[in-house]
Amino acid sequence: MIQAGTSVKKITPPIGIDLTGYAGRPSSARCVKDDLYAKALVISDGNQMLSILSLDLLGLNALQVEHIRKIVTQQCDIPANSIMIACSHTHAAPATIMLRACGNPNTEYTEWLTKTAAQAIVEASQQLETAELFWTTAKSDLGQYRRGYVRKMPSEQGLPEETTVKVIVINRRSMPSVVIWNYPCHGTVMGCDNVCISAEWMGVASNTIEQSTDNIAIFLQGCCGDINPRERGGYDVVERVGRSVGKSIVHSLSSTENCGGDIASAMVSVKLPLLPAPSEEELYNIAQESRKKLDLELLKVNSCDKAVVDCIKGELEWIDAVRKAKQAGEIAESIDIEVQAFRLGESFIVGLPGEPFVEIGWQISQGCNKVITAGYVNGNIGYMPTAYAYEEGGYETNWAYRLYGLQMIGPESERLLVEAGRKALKECGCAFDN
């Protein structure tokens, strides 16, 4: 027998805070289109407790995750390695992590945020009630590949476009049921011209579920590093596509299957290799080229592209940071991360701390039924591409790391992430059929 408890906290920041996810914003936040939430779920089988915390944010860093876990473990009996902290990756949220050119985090807000998020978990642990686990799936064609081509199986590089929305339902005796849902698609219906706070299409979908069923909807973003929304536009498009996904999930709730059983958790540590930092000569050449581009852009007095200017300035900041790290002997050869897995009855959840490509999530789950693979879990180190993507090049492999940190993870990371994800699933009791 399992028990489940929930707690929901509003985490909408004040107007005037910097938004993140895009360079080139016209201003800081001017309005709120819909509120942001921290939603906590705690599950117990009498012997152990697990917690899932879902936040309507672009991402958190490892230190923020550690802080939330520390507060929780001081107040209740949930081990730190049994706390999964996931972000929805909305690009209409406040800046919470260092992301060059994409807004500056507000320390007062982030400190309040981590305390509020932790309190949600603590409160959920105090409201446990007998529950049953169920599984179902829905359909959506919202996501599409964003790297210039559509891959079709069988092929060396890819898999079919992901249309499956995976859903775990936790029915409680008298309190609202919980709908955990997962789908891989960036929270980028709105672009860099948006200056309003929003949980994006994922928030609208969750609101649709909650308003239609009186349940609590908890979103776990999928492995969407190379997946964007098929439709882009203003908040009217956000509402339309979000409602479509939400309605599909609501419809699926009429055909669930029981997946009851025990719970378990596993944490696998992984050391991902980092590509070497550029040489001083390479940094000098990059800086010279960047400054030329910046000067040319600034000459366009009436048509200057702020996003271009912001990105170039961010790149110059990265160059300075790399130089300082070299002088201090802080250039690393690898980065340590954690891959986490939960078993909820016959269903499983695997979380990766970055922006994994959809193929990585697919490879992790192959041969194991009822698996949710989630990105942006327990931190965000940046993009996690497939090895093949390094040969193709592009923003995710060649440039985005300059906004996130200092160095890019290497192409061997795909294999290491897949192995770690599958190992974590096995430790949770997943019996692969291949």
C-alpha positions, 0 to 999 in steps of 0.5 A: 500500500502506498500513500501520497501527499501534495502541496502547491505554492505560487512562485510568481516573481514581482514585475520588473524582474529579468526574464530568461531563456532569450537574448534581446528582450526589450525590457524586464518583465512588465506583466503576468500572463499566468502564475508560476507554481512549485508543485510537490508530490511525496509518496510513501510505502511505509518504509521509504519516501520519495518526492517529486518537485516540479517548478515552472522555471527555465532551470536551477543549478546544482547548488540551488538543488542542494539547498532545497534538499538540505532544507527538506532533509532537516525537516522530514524523513526524505533522503536527499537522493530520493528528492527529484527536482524538475523544471518545466523549461519555460522561456517566460520565467525569471532568471534563476541561473547564470545564462549569459545574455539572458537576464540576471538572477535576482538574489532575493527572489532565488533565495525565497524561491528555494525556501518556498520550494522546499517548504512545498515538499515538507508540507506534502510529506505531512498530508499523506493519504492512501493512494493507487497508481495508474498509467495511460498515454495521450497524443500530441503533435506539438513538438518538431525537430528544430535542427533543420530536418526530420528523421525517420526510423529506421535510420542511423541518426534518428527515430520517429517524431515523438507524439506520445504524452506519458501519464502517471495517475495517482488516485487518492481516497478523498483528496484530489488525484495527481496527474504526472504528465511528460512530453518533450517540447521546448517552452518557446511558443513565445519569442524574445519579444515577450516581456510577460511572465508565463508558465508557457504552453505547459502551464496552460495544459496543466491548468486545463487538466486541473480545471477539467478534473479537479486534479493536480497536474504535475509536468515533467519536461521531456528530453527536448534539447532538439525539439521546439513547438510546431507553432510559434506566436503570442499568448493566444497561440500558447493558450490554443496549443496548451489547451489542445495538449491538456484536453488530450490528457483529460481524454486519456484519463478515461482509459487508465491501467493499474500499475500499482506496486512498490516504490524505489529510487536510484542515483547514478553518478556520471563523469562526463568528459569536457571538450578542451577549452580554446587556446589563447590564440583561438580566444583572441581570434574569436574575440576579434571577430566578435568585436567586428560583428558588434561594431557593425551591428551597433552602426545600424542605429535604427535597425540594430538587433538587440539579440545579436548585440546581447549574444556577442556581449555574452560571448565576450564575457565567456572569453574573459571567463575562460581566460580567468579560469585558465589563469586560476588553473580551473579548466576541467577535463570532466564534470560530475553529474547525477542521473536519478530514477524512481519506480512508482509501481510498474512505472518509472521516471528517469531524470537528467540534469540538462537539455538532452536530445530526444534520442537520448531519452528514447535510448534510455527507455528502450525495452522497458515499459512505462518509462518517463524520461525527463530533462532539466532535473536536479540542475541544468549543465546545458545541452546534451546532444547525441554524438552524431550531432557533433558531426552536424554542428549547430547552435546546441553543440558549437555555441550554446555552452558559451552562455551556460558555462565554460566548456562543452561536454564531449560526444562520448556523453551520449553513451555515458548518459544512456548507460547511466539512465539504464543502470538507474532503471535497473537498480529500481527494478526495471526488467529490460526485454532487450 
